[in-house]
């Protein structure tokens, strides 16, 4: 076990949470975008909410399970983003006949982004980021004190 495992783990978590904050910021910025891309029919489609999927770095679930079963020491590998996926929820319909993207019935498809949910997710990501900074600073402090003992 390396003395830098905790620093590497916190560093990977900081990178992952920063990506999550970037994706959430993109969702908030595009909450009103009705022409994000062109679909298969050649028509404009609203922006779709995106989410980040995380996974532990390194070993598979089966090897982790056997490691725990055999009571071996835990290896901290950190975390990484495996995918940025689009939310499959349907678009919201808003009645606005004067909108340029309104259909014949007067309804406009708007993105499936809920700004309130995005703000809650952003606060969660920010708190996770701050917790990892605190853990990183604690690890750094412990290593510094260890080096001072050797003087």
N, C-alpha and C positions, 0 to 999 in steps of 0.2 A: 504494500500500500504506500503510495507516494504522499508526501506532505502537501503536494499541490492538488490533490483530488478535490478538496472542497473549493479551492479557487477555480479550478477548471469547471466544476459543476455549476458554481454561481455564474461564471462567465458565459457558459452556454445558455443558462436560464435568462440572463440579461439580454442576450442576442435574440432569443426566442420571444421574449416579452416585447422587445422593441419592434420586431416584425409584426406581432399582434397589434400593437398600438398603431403602426403604419396602416395596416389593413382596416382597422376601425376608423381611422381618420379618413381613409378613402371612402368608406361607406357613408360617413357623415357628409363629406364633400359632395357626394353624388346622390344625396337623398331626394333631390328634385329633378334629376336627369332623366328625361323621357326618351332621349335618343342616344343610347349608349352604344348600340351595335346594330348590325343588320342581321336578321334571322334568315332561316332557310327560304322563306317566301319572298325575300327581298324587301321586307318591311322593317322599319325601325322598331327596336325593342328597348324597354327601359333598363336601367342599370339593375343588376342583381346583387343582393347583399353577399358579401364574401366572409368566410370564416377560416381560421387557421387551425390545423390539426397538428398536435404535438405527439411525440413518442420518445421514450427513453432511448438514448444512444446505446448501441452495442448489441447485447445479447437478445435472443428471441425469448418469447414467453416460456417455452418448454425448458430452456436451459436455466432461466431464472427460477422456475418452479423447482427443478431438481437441485439447484444451489440452495434454496431455502429448505428443501426437504432434508438435505444432507448437512444442514446447519453450517455451511461454509461462510466465511467472512463476506460482507457485502461489498460489492464493487460499485463505486459511484462513477457513472459514465456521463452524466448530464442529460440534457434534453435537446431535441432538435425538431424543427418543423418538417413534417412529412408531406403536407399538401396545403394548398390554399383552395378551398372548395367554394362553390356557389350554392347559396341557399335555394332550395327547390320550391319554397312557398310561392303561391300564385301572386301576381301583381295586384295591387290595390286599385279598385276602380273609383274614380272621383268624377262627379258630375260637374263639368265645366265646358259648356258648348262653345265658348269663345276661344278656347285653347287651340292652337294650330294642330295639335296631335289628337284632337277629339274625334271620335268615330261618328258615324251617322246618327247614333243614338245620343250623342253629347257627352259620353263618358270618355275619360282619359285614363290610360293605364299608367300608374306611377310606380316607382321602385318599391320593392318589398322591404325597405329599410325603415325601421322604427327608431327615430332619433333618441328616444328615451332609453330603449334597450342598448343602443350603441354607447350612450353616455355611461350607463351602468357597467358595460363591458370595459369601457375605457378606464373607469375608476378601478375596476378589478385588476386590469393589466398594470396600471400605475402602482397600485399597492403591492402587487407581486414583484414588480421591478424594484421598488423601494426595499422590500424585504430581502431581496437578493443582494442589493447594495449593502445592506446592513450585515448580512452573512459574510459577504466578501471582506468588508472592513474588519469584522471580528476575526476572520481567518488571518488577515494581514497582521492584525495586532498580536495574535498568538505567535505567529512566526517571528515577528520582530522581538517579542519578549524571549522567545527561545534562543534567538541569536545573541541577545544581551546576556543570557545566562552563561554562554560560552566565553565571555570576555575574561 
